[in-house]
Amino acid sequence: MSAEILTEEDLATISEARTRPSMIAWLESNKIPYLVAKSGWPRVHRKAIERALGVPVEEAVSGAVKFNFDDLK
């Protein structure tokens, strides 16, 4: 599995939840986005947890990008 996707053990440590339903309930109560794998366990990207913990999100593009929509009608 990608290092960017947390393992079930990582999520269990962070959430202190040991079952799928309790882990999913914890993710939902903390508004952390997740997908459910075929196995039924939630899959969470590391950056989603970092955002929930208040870690500043790095800019996806270096420098600020500004769009000018003035000429669109």
PyMOL Python script that loads the backbone (N, CA, C, O; Angstrom):
from pymol import cmd

cmd.read_pdbstr("""\
ATOM      1  N   MET A   1       0.839  -1.178   0.000  1.00  0.00           N
ATOM      2  CA  MET A   1       0.000   0.000   0.000  1.00  0.00           C
ATOM      3  C   MET A   1       0.883   1.241   0.000  1.00  0.00           C
ATOM      4  O   MET A   1       1.980   1.242   0.558  1.00  0.00           O
ATOM      5  N   SER A   2       0.395   2.273  -0.622  1.00  0.00           N
ATOM      6  CA  SER A   2       1.143   3.526  -0.700  1.00  0.00           C
ATOM      7  C   SER A   2       1.407   4.093   0.683  1.00  0.00           C
ATOM      8  O   SER A   2       0.572   3.975   1.580  1.00  0.00           O
ATOM      9  N   ALA A   3       2.571   4.708   0.855  1.00  0.00           N
ATOM     10  CA  ALA A   3       2.907   5.344   2.130  1.00  0.00           C
ATOM     11  C   ALA A   3       1.998   6.533   2.395  1.00  0.00           C
ATOM     12  O   ALA A   3       1.915   7.005   3.528  1.00  0.00           O
ATOM     13  N   GLU A   4       1.316   7.022   1.370  1.00  0.00           N
ATOM     14  CA  GLU A   4       0.410   8.154   1.537  1.00  0.00           C
ATOM     15  C   GLU A   4      -0.945   7.725   2.093  1.00  0.00           C
ATOM     16  O   GLU A   4      -1.690   8.553   2.616  1.00  0.00           O
ATOM     17  N   ILE A   5      -1.265   6.452   1.984  1.00  0.00           N
ATOM     18  CA  ILE A   5      -2.518   5.919   2.529  1.00  0.00           C
ATOM     19  C   ILE A   5      -2.193   5.261   3.857  1.00  0.00           C
ATOM     20  O   ILE A   5      -1.321   4.396   3.933  1.00  0.00           O
ATOM     21  N   LEU A   6      -2.899   5.676   4.907  1.00  0.00           N
ATOM     22  CA  LEU A   6      -2.631   5.130   6.237  1.00  0.00           C
ATOM     23  C   LEU A   6      -3.087   3.682   6.337  1.00  0.00           C
ATOM     24  O   LEU A   6      -4.085   3.292   5.731  1.00  0.00           O
ATOM     25  N   THR A   7      -2.353   2.894   7.100  1.00  0.00           N
ATOM     26  CA  THR A   7      -2.729   1.510   7.336  1.00  0.00           C
ATOM     27  C   THR A   7      -3.828   1.456   8.395  1.00  0.00           C
ATOM     28  O   THR A   7      -4.081   2.440   9.091  1.00  0.00           O
ATOM     29  N   GLU A   8      -4.476   0.301   8.509  1.00  0.00           N
ATOM     30  CA  GLU A   8      -5.488   0.120   9.549  1.00  0.00           C
ATOM     31  C   GLU A   8      -4.863   0.311  10.935  1.00  0.00           C
ATOM     32  O   GLU A   8      -5.502   0.846  11.841  1.00  0.00           O
ATOM     33  N   GLU A   9      -3.615  -0.127  11.091  1.00  0.00           N
ATOM     34  CA  GLU A   9      -2.923   0.033  12.375  1.00  0.00           C
ATOM     35  C   GLU A   9      -2.688   1.510  12.688  1.00  0.00           C
ATOM     36  O   GLU A   9      -2.865   1.944  13.826  1.00  0.00           O
ATOM     37  N   ASP A  10      -2.282   2.293  11.657  1.00  0.00           N
ATOM     38  CA  ASP A  10      -2.089   3.731  11.849  1.00  0.00           C
ATOM     39  C   ASP A  10      -3.398   4.382  12.301  1.00  0.00           C
ATOM     40  O   ASP A  10      -3.425   5.156  13.259  1.00  0.00           O
ATOM     41  N   LEU A  11      -4.483   4.053  11.593  1.00  0.00           N
ATOM     42  CA  LEU A  11      -5.781   4.638  11.933  1.00  0.00           C
ATOM     43  C   LEU A  11      -6.243   4.210  13.324  1.00  0.00           C
ATOM     44  O   LEU A  11      -6.833   5.004  14.058  1.00  0.00           O
ATOM     45  N   ALA A  12      -5.978   2.967  13.683  1.00  0.00           N
ATOM     46  CA  ALA A  12      -6.362   2.484  15.010  1.00  0.00           C
ATOM     47  C   ALA A  12      -5.594   3.241  16.093  1.00  0.00           C
ATOM     48  O   ALA A  12      -6.151   3.566  17.142  1.00  0.00           O
ATOM     49  N   THR A  13      -4.328   3.517  15.838  1.00  0.00           N
ATOM     50  CA  THR A  13      -3.520   4.258  16.808  1.00  0.00           C
ATOM     51  C   THR A  13      -4.030   5.687  16.955  1.00  0.00           C
ATOM     52  O   THR A  13      -4.156   6.193  18.069  1.00  0.00           O
ATOM     53  N   ILE A  14      -4.322   6.333  15.834  1.00  0.00           N
ATOM     54  CA  ILE A  14      -4.770   7.721  15.860  1.00  0.00           C
ATOM     55  C   ILE A  14      -6.159   7.847  16.461  1.00  0.00           C
ATOM     56  O   ILE A  14      -6.406   8.729  17.285  1.00  0.00           O
ATOM     57  N   SER A  15      -7.067   6.969  16.053  1.00  0.00           N
ATOM     58  CA  SER A  15      -8.470   7.081  16.463  1.00  0.00           C
ATOM     59  C   SER A  15      -8.791   6.357  17.765  1.00  0.00           C
ATOM     60  O   SER A  15      -9.813   6.631  18.393  1.00  0.00           O
ATOM     61  N   GLU A  16      -7.925   5.437  18.171  1.00  0.00           N
ATOM     62  CA  GLU A  16      -8.177   4.550  19.305  1.00  0.00           C
ATOM     63  C   GLU A  16      -9.414   3.685  19.074  1.00  0.00           C
ATOM     64  O   GLU A  16     -10.038   3.209  20.022  1.00  0.00           O
ATOM     65  N   ALA A  17      -9.756   3.490  17.812  1.00  0.00           N
ATOM     66  CA  ALA A  17     -10.875   2.637  17.422  1.00  0.00           C
ATOM     67  C   ALA A  17     -10.313   1.320  16.888  1.00  0.00           C
ATOM     68  O   ALA A  17      -9.333   1.321  16.144  1.00  0.00           O
ATOM     69  N   ARG A  18     -10.916   0.223  17.256  1.00  0.00           N
ATOM     70  CA  ARG A  18     -10.388  -1.077  16.847  1.00  0.00           C
ATOM     71  C   ARG A  18     -11.285  -1.825  15.868  1.00  0.00           C
ATOM     72  O   ARG A  18     -10.866  -2.826  15.286  1.00  0.00           O
ATOM     73  N   THR A  19     -12.511  -1.352  15.681  1.00  0.00           N
ATOM     74  CA  THR A  19     -13.419  -2.020  14.743  1.00  0.00           C
ATOM     75  C   THR A  19     -13.718  -1.098  13.574  1.00  0.00           C
ATOM     76  O   THR A  19     -13.575   0.121  13.674  1.00  0.00           O
ATOM     77  N   ARG A  20     -14.133  -1.693  12.469  1.00  0.00           N
ATOM     78  CA  ARG A  20     -14.458  -0.886  11.289  1.00  0.00           C
ATOM     79  C   ARG A  20     -15.555   0.136  11.583  1.00  0.00           C
ATOM     80  O   ARG A  20     -15.387   1.314  11.267  1.00  0.00           O
ATOM     81  N   PRO A  21     -16.670  -0.282  12.179  1.00  0.00           N
ATOM     82  CA  PRO A  21     -17.729   0.716  12.432  1.00  0.00           C
ATOM     83  C   PRO A  21     -17.279   1.854  13.355  1.00  0.00           C
ATOM     84  O   PRO A  21     -17.625   3.012  13.122  1.00  0.00           O
ATOM     85  N   SER A  22     -16.519   1.532  14.391  1.00  0.00           N
ATOM     86  CA  SER A  22     -16.094   2.598  15.298  1.00  0.00           C
ATOM     87  C   SER A  22     -15.061   3.512  14.636  1.00  0.00           C
ATOM     88  O   SER A  22     -15.026   4.710  14.917  1.00  0.00           O
ATOM     89  N   MET A  23     -14.233   2.962  13.771  1.00  0.00           N
ATOM     90  CA  MET A  23     -13.242   3.772  13.065  1.00  0.00           C
ATOM     91  C   MET A  23     -13.940   4.711  12.075  1.00  0.00           C
ATOM     92  O   MET A  23     -13.592   5.888  11.978  1.00  0.00           O
ATOM     93  N   ILE A  24     -14.912   4.190  11.353  1.00  0.00           N
ATOM     94  CA  ILE A  24     -15.670   5.010  10.404  1.00  0.00           C
ATOM     95  C   ILE A  24     -16.450   6.087  11.152  1.00  0.00           C
ATOM     96  O   ILE A  24     -16.509   7.231  10.702  1.00  0.00           O
ATOM     97  N   ALA A  25     -17.041   5.738  12.272  1.00  0.00           N
ATOM     98  CA  ALA A  25     -17.766   6.735  13.075  1.00  0.00           C
ATOM     99  C   ALA A  25     -16.823   7.834  13.546  1.00  0.00           C
ATOM    100  O   ALA A  25     -17.190   9.008  13.530  1.00  0.00           O
ATOM    101  N   TRP A  26     -15.606   7.468  13.967  1.00  0.00           N
ATOM    102  CA  TRP A  26     -14.629   8.452  14.409  1.00  0.00           C
ATOM    103  C   TRP A  26     -14.227   9.375  13.262  1.00  0.00           C
ATOM    104  O   TRP A  26     -14.147  10.591  13.441  1.00  0.00           O
ATOM    105  N   LEU A  27     -13.975   8.801  12.082  1.00  0.00           N
ATOM    106  CA  LEU A  27     -13.609   9.607  10.917  1.00  0.00           C
ATOM    107  C   LEU A  27     -14.731  10.588  10.578  1.00  0.00           C
ATOM    108  O   LEU A  27     -14.473  11.764  10.322  1.00  0.00           O
ATOM    109  N   GLU A  28     -15.963  10.110  10.576  1.00  0.00           N
ATOM    110  CA  GLU A  28     -17.095  10.977  10.253  1.00  0.00           C
ATOM    111  C   GLU A  28     -17.277  12.068  11.301  1.00  0.00           C
ATOM    112  O   GLU A  28     -17.551  13.216  10.952  1.00  0.00           O
ATOM    113  N   SER A  29     -17.129  11.732  12.570  1.00  0.00           N
ATOM    114  CA  SER A  29     -17.315  12.734  13.622  1.00  0.00           C
ATOM    115  C   SER A  29     -16.236  13.818  13.574  1.00  0.00           C
ATOM    116  O   SER A  29     -16.455  14.936  14.041  1.00  0.00           O
ATOM    117  N   ASN A  30     -15.081  13.489  13.012  1.00  0.00           N
ATOM    118  CA  ASN A  30     -13.991  14.454  12.873  1.00  0.00           C
ATOM    119  C   ASN A  30     -13.914  15.048  11.469  1.00  0.00           C
ATOM    120  O   ASN A  30     -12.975  15.773  11.140  1.00  0.00           O
ATOM    121  N   LYS A  31     -14.920  14.728  10.644  1.00  0.00           N
ATOM    122  CA  LYS A  31     -15.014  15.255   9.279  1.00  0.00           C
ATOM    123  C   LYS A  31     -13.765  14.983   8.453  1.00  0.00           C
ATOM    124  O   LYS A  31     -13.290  15.844   7.712  1.00  0.00           O
ATOM    125  N   ILE A  32     -13.243  13.769   8.596  1.00  0.00           N
ATOM    126  CA  ILE A  32     -12.063  13.349   7.844  1.00  0.00           C
ATOM    127  C   ILE A  32     -12.536  12.504   6.661  1.00  0.00           C
ATOM    128  O   ILE A  32     -13.175  11.471   6.863  1.00  0.00           O
ATOM    129  N   PRO A  33     -12.232  12.924   5.433  1.00  0.00           N
ATOM    130  CA  PRO A  33     -12.689  12.165   4.267  1.00  0.00           C
ATOM    131  C   PRO A  33     -12.004  10.798   4.181  1.00  0.00           C
ATOM    132  O   PRO A  33     -10.831  10.646   4.522  1.00  0.00           O
ATOM    133  N   TYR A  34     -12.763   9.823   3.722  1.00  0.00           N
ATOM    134  CA  TYR A  34     -12.239   8.461   3.588  1.00  0.00           C
ATOM    135  C   TYR A  34     -13.018   7.737   2.498  1.00  0.00           C
ATOM    136  O   TYR A  34     -14.109   8.154   2.110  1.00  0.00           O
ATOM    137  N   LEU A  35     -12.446   6.662   2.022  1.00  0.00           N
ATOM    138  CA  LEU A  35     -13.122   5.733   1.129  1.00  0.00           C
ATOM    139  C   LEU A  35     -13.127   4.382   1.810  1.00  0.00           C
ATOM    140  O   LEU A  35     -12.231   4.071   2.595  1.00  0.00           O
ATOM    141  N   VAL A  36     -14.127   3.585   1.514  1.00  0.00           N
ATOM    142  CA  VAL A  36     -14.179   2.244   2.082  1.00  0.00           C
ATOM    143  C   VAL A  36     -13.642   1.265   1.045  1.00  0.00           C
ATOM    144  O   VAL A  36     -14.134   1.205  -0.082  1.00  0.00           O
ATOM    145  N   ALA A  37     -12.634   0.505   1.437  1.00  0.00           N
ATOM    146  CA  ALA A  37     -12.035  -0.492   0.542  1.00  0.00           C
ATOM    147  C   ALA A  37     -12.962  -1.700   0.409  1.00  0.00           C
ATOM    148  O   ALA A  37     -13.932  -1.836   1.154  1.00  0.00           O
ATOM    149  N   LYS A  38     -12.659  -2.545  -0.521  1.00  0.00           N
ATOM    150  CA  LYS A  38     -13.438  -3.760  -0.731  1.00  0.00           C
ATOM    151  C   LYS A  38     -13.502  -4.600   0.546  1.00  0.00           C
ATOM    152  O   LYS A  38     -14.483  -5.302   0.788  1.00  0.00           O
ATOM    153  N   SER A  39     -12.451  -4.520   1.353  1.00  0.00           N
ATOM    154  CA  SER A  39     -12.398  -5.265   2.611  1.00  0.00           C
ATOM    155  C   SER A  39     -13.342  -4.703   3.670  1.00  0.00           C
ATOM    156  O   SER A  39     -13.620  -5.357   4.674  1.00  0.00           O
ATOM    157  N   GLY A  40     -13.840  -3.471   3.434  1.00  0.00           N
ATOM    158  CA  GLY A  40     -14.722  -2.829   4.400  1.00  0.00           C
ATOM    159  C   GLY A  40     -14.007  -1.859   5.323  1.00  0.00           C
ATOM    160  O   GLY A  40     -14.657  -1.133   6.075  1.00  0.00           O
ATOM    161  N   TRP A  41     -12.664  -1.831   5.281  1.00  0.00           N
ATOM    162  CA  TRP A  41     -11.893  -0.915   6.123  1.00  0.00           C
ATOM    163  C   TRP A  41     -11.770   0.423   5.437  1.00  0.00           C
ATOM    164  O   TRP A  41     -11.638   0.481   4.214  1.00  0.00           O
ATOM    165  N   PRO A  42     -11.809   1.512   6.205  1.00  0.00           N
ATOM    166  CA  PRO A  42     -11.664   2.832   5.598  1.00  0.00           C
ATOM    167  C   PRO A  42     -10.230   3.069   5.140  1.00  0.00           C
ATOM    168  O   PRO A  42      -9.276   2.585   5.749  1.00  0.00           O
ATOM    169  N   ARG A  43     -10.103   3.822   4.057  1.00  0.00           N
ATOM    170  CA  ARG A  43      -8.803   4.219   3.530  1.00  0.00           C
ATOM    171  C   ARG A  43      -8.726   5.740   3.622  1.00  0.00           C
ATOM    172  O   ARG A  43      -9.603   6.453   3.133  1.00  0.00           O
ATOM    173  N   VAL A  44      -7.668   6.218   4.254  1.00  0.00           N
ATOM    174  CA  VAL A  44      -7.510   7.648   4.503  1.00  0.00           C
ATOM    175  C   VAL A  44      -6.139   8.089   4.031  1.00  0.00           C
ATOM    176  O   VAL A  44      -5.132   7.436   4.305  1.00  0.00           O
ATOM    177  N   HIS A  45      -6.113   9.197   3.324  1.00  0.00           N
ATOM    178  CA  HIS A  45      -4.850   9.772   2.880  1.00  0.00           C
ATOM    179  C   HIS A  45      -4.186  10.474   4.062  1.00  0.00           C
ATOM    180  O   HIS A  45      -4.860  11.100   4.881  1.00  0.00           O
ATOM    181  N   ARG A  46      -2.902  10.369   4.141  1.00  0.00           N
ATOM    182  CA  ARG A  46      -2.135  10.979   5.230  1.00  0.00           C
ATOM    183  C   ARG A  46      -2.403  12.485   5.343  1.00  0.00           C
ATOM    184  O   ARG A  46      -2.476  13.017   6.451  1.00  0.00           O
ATOM    185  N   LYS A  47      -2.549  13.170   4.212  1.00  0.00           N
ATOM    186  CA  LYS A  47      -2.781  14.616   4.239  1.00  0.00           C
ATOM    187  C   LYS A  47      -4.129  14.958   4.866  1.00  0.00           C
ATOM    188  O   LYS A  47      -4.265  16.027   5.461  1.00  0.00           O
ATOM    189  N   ALA A  48      -5.131  14.083   4.753  1.00  0.00           N
ATOM    190  CA  ALA A  48      -6.433  14.340   5.381  1.00  0.00           C
ATOM    191  C   ALA A  48      -6.285  14.362   6.899  1.00  0.00           C
ATOM    192  O   ALA A  48      -6.887  15.200   7.572  1.00  0.00           O
ATOM    193  N   ILE A  49      -5.491  13.449   7.434  1.00  0.00           N
ATOM    194  CA  ILE A  49      -5.243  13.426   8.882  1.00  0.00           C
ATOM    195  C   ILE A  49      -4.425  14.646   9.282  1.00  0.00           C
ATOM    196  O   ILE A  49      -4.697  15.268  10.308  1.00  0.00           O
ATOM    197  N   GLU A  50      -3.426  14.990   8.478  1.00  0.00           N
ATOM    198  CA  GLU A  50      -2.601  16.154   8.787  1.00  0.00           C
ATOM    199  C   GLU A  50      -3.446  17.418   8.838  1.00  0.00           C
ATOM    200  O   GLU A  50      -3.264  18.249   9.728  1.00  0.00           O
ATOM    201  N   ARG A  51      -4.381  17.574   7.879  1.00  0.00           N
ATOM    202  CA  ARG A  51      -5.267  18.741   7.885  1.00  0.00           C
ATOM    203  C   ARG A  51      -6.110  18.759   9.144  1.00  0.00           C
ATOM    204  O   ARG A  51      -6.277  19.809   9.765  1.00  0.00           O
ATOM    205  N   ALA A  52      -6.642  17.608   9.530  1.00  0.00           N
ATOM    206  CA  ALA A  52      -7.479  17.524  10.730  1.00  0.00           C
ATOM    207  C   ALA A  52      -6.679  17.875  11.985  1.00  0.00           C
ATOM    208  O   ALA A  52      -7.232  18.398  12.952  1.00  0.00           O
ATOM    209  N   LEU A  53      -5.386  17.588  11.967  1.00  0.00           N
ATOM    210  CA  LEU A  53      -4.522  17.903  13.103  1.00  0.00           C
ATOM    211  C   LEU A  53      -4.005  19.341  13.072  1.00  0.00           C
ATOM    212  O   LEU A  53      -3.319  19.779  13.996  1.00  0.00           O
ATOM    213  N   GLY A  54      -4.335  20.070  12.008  1.00  0.00           N
ATOM    214  CA  GLY A  54      -3.932  21.468  11.921  1.00  0.00           C
ATOM    215  C   GLY A  54      -2.587  21.704  11.283  1.00  0.00           C
ATOM    216  O   GLY A  54      -2.047  22.807  11.373  1.00  0.00           O
ATOM    217  N   VAL A  55      -2.031  20.691  10.636  1.00  0.00           N
ATOM    218  CA  VAL A  55      -0.761  20.867   9.936  1.00  0.00           C
ATOM    219  C   VAL A  55      -1.032  21.699   8.682  1.00  0.00           C
ATOM    220  O   VAL A  55      -1.925  21.358   7.905  1.00  0.00           O
ATOM    221  N   PRO A  56      -0.282  22.779   8.470  1.00  0.00           N
ATOM    222  CA  PRO A  56      -0.513  23.620   7.283  1.00  0.00           C
ATOM    223  C   PRO A  56      -0.364  22.811   5.993  1.00  0.00           C
ATOM    224  O   PRO A  56       0.561  22.012   5.847  1.00  0.00           O
ATOM    225  N   VAL A  57      -1.284  23.034   5.075  1.00  0.00           N
ATOM    226  CA  VAL A  57      -1.255  22.345   3.787  1.00  0.00           C
ATOM    227  C   VAL A  57      -0.336  23.118   2.861  1.00  0.00           C
ATOM    228  O   VAL A  57      -0.474  24.332   2.710  1.00  0.00           O
ATOM    229  N   GLU A  58       0.608  22.411   2.238  1.00  0.00           N
ATOM    230  CA  GLU A  58       1.531  23.049   1.303  1.00  0.00           C
ATOM    231  C   GLU A  58       0.787  23.405   0.021  1.00  0.00           C
ATOM    232  O   GLU A  58      -0.176  22.741  -0.363  1.00  0.00           O
ATOM    233  N   GLU A  59       1.250  24.455  -0.624  1.00  0.00           N
ATOM    234  CA  GLU A  59       0.678  24.852  -1.903  1.00  0.00           C
ATOM    235  C   GLU A  59       0.956  23.759  -2.933  1.00  0.00           C
ATOM    236  O   GLU A  59       2.085  23.280  -3.039  1.00  0.00           O
ATOM    237  N   ALA A  60      -0.054  23.368  -3.682  1.00  0.00           N
ATOM    238  CA  ALA A  60       0.127  22.360  -4.725  1.00  0.00           C
ATOM    239  C   ALA A  60       0.984  22.915  -5.858  1.00  0.00           C
ATOM    240  O   ALA A  60       1.753  22.186  -6.485  1.00  0.00           O
ATOM    241  N   VAL A  61       0.842  24.194  -6.106  1.00  0.00           N
ATOM    242  CA  VAL A  61       1.620  24.870  -7.145  1.00  0.00           C
ATOM    243  C   VAL A  61       2.475  25.906  -6.441  1.00  0.00           C
ATOM    244  O   VAL A  61       1.990  26.649  -5.588  1.00  0.00           O
ATOM    245  N   SER A  62       3.750  25.953  -6.801  1.00  0.00           N
ATOM    246  CA  SER A  62       4.602  26.937  -6.134  1.00  0.00           C
ATOM    247  C   SER A  62       4.168  28.345  -6.531  1.00  0.00           C
ATOM    248  O   SER A  62       3.951  28.637  -7.707  1.00  0.00           O
ATOM    249  N   GLY A  63       4.051  29.192  -5.547  1.00  0.00           N
ATOM    250  CA  GLY A  63       3.591  30.561  -5.780  1.00  0.00           C
ATOM    251  C   GLY A  63       2.079  30.609  -5.877  1.00  0.00           C
ATOM    252  O   GLY A  63       1.422  29.599  -6.131  1.00  0.00           O
ATOM    253  N   ALA A  64       1.551  31.779  -5.673  1.00  0.00           N
ATOM    254  CA  ALA A  64       0.102  31.958  -5.741  1.00  0.00           C
ATOM    255  C   ALA A  64      -0.335  32.009  -7.199  1.00  0.00           C
ATOM    256  O   ALA A  64       0.298  32.665  -8.027  1.00  0.00           O
ATOM    257  N   VAL A  65      -1.398  31.326  -7.493  1.00  0.00           N
ATOM    258  CA  VAL A  65      -1.963  31.326  -8.829  1.00  0.00           C
ATOM    259  C   VAL A  65      -3.248  32.130  -8.772  1.00  0.00           C
ATOM    260  O   VAL A  65      -4.123  31.864  -7.947  1.00  0.00           O
ATOM    261  N   LYS A  66      -3.357  33.117  -9.653  1.00  0.00           N
ATOM    262  CA  LYS A  66      -4.565  33.929  -9.711  1.00  0.00           C
ATOM    263  C   LYS A  66      -5.142  33.826 -11.108  1.00  0.00           C
ATOM    264  O   LYS A  66      -4.431  33.952 -12.104  1.00  0.00           O
ATOM    265  N   PHE A  67      -6.431  33.595 -11.161  1.00  0.00           N
ATOM    266  CA  PHE A  67      -7.114  33.498 -12.436  1.00  0.00           C
ATOM    267  C   PHE A  67      -7.841  34.808 -12.697  1.00  0.00           C
ATOM    268  O   PHE A  67      -8.369  35.437 -11.780  1.00  0.00           O
ATOM    269  N   ASN A  68      -7.859  35.205 -13.952  1.00  0.00           N
ATOM    270  CA  ASN A  68      -8.561  36.424 -14.345  1.00  0.00           C
ATOM    271  C   ASN A  68      -9.728  36.008 -15.212  1.00  0.00           C
ATOM    272  O   ASN A  68      -9.548  35.556 -16.343  1.00  0.00           O
ATOM    273  N   PHE A  69     -10.928  36.163 -14.676  1.00  0.00           N
ATOM    274  CA  PHE A  69     -12.140  35.802 -15.404  1.00  0.00           C
ATOM    275  C   PHE A  69     -12.867  37.020 -15.954  1.00  0.00           C
ATOM    276  O   PHE A  69     -14.020  36.914 -16.371  1.00  0.00           O
ATOM    277  N   ASP A  70     -12.213  38.167 -15.959  1.00  0.00           N
ATOM    278  CA  ASP A  70     -12.853  39.413 -16.367  1.00  0.00           C
ATOM    279  C   ASP A  70     -13.395  39.385 -17.796  1.00  0.00           C
ATOM    280  O   ASP A  70     -14.432  39.988 -18.073  1.00  0.00           O
ATOM    281  N   ASP A  71     -12.715  38.702 -18.690  1.00  0.00           N
ATOM    282  CA  ASP A  71     -13.132  38.703 -20.102  1.00  0.00           C
ATOM    283  C   ASP A  71     -14.176  37.636 -20.417  1.00  0.00           C
ATOM    284  O   ASP A  71     -14.651  37.564 -21.550  1.00  0.00           O
ATOM    285  N   LEU A  72     -14.535  36.827 -19.465  1.00  0.00           N
ATOM    286  CA  LEU A  72     -15.550  35.805 -19.692  1.00  0.00           C
ATOM    287  C   LEU A  72     -16.938  36.427 -19.554  1.00  0.00           C
ATOM    288  O   LEU A  72     -17.174  37.249 -18.669  1.00  0.00           O
ATOM    289  N   LYS A  73     -17.821  36.041 -20.404  1.00  0.00           N
ATOM    290  CA  LYS A  73     -19.193  36.573 -20.344  1.00  0.00           C
ATOM    291  C   LYS A  73     -20.185  35.471 -20.254  1.00  0.00           C
ATOM    292  O   LYS A  73     -21.388  35.726 -20.195  1.00  0.00           O
TER     293      LYS A  73
END
""", "prot")
cmd.dss("prot")
cmd.show_as("cartoon", "prot")
cmd.util.cbc("prot")
cmd.orient("prot")
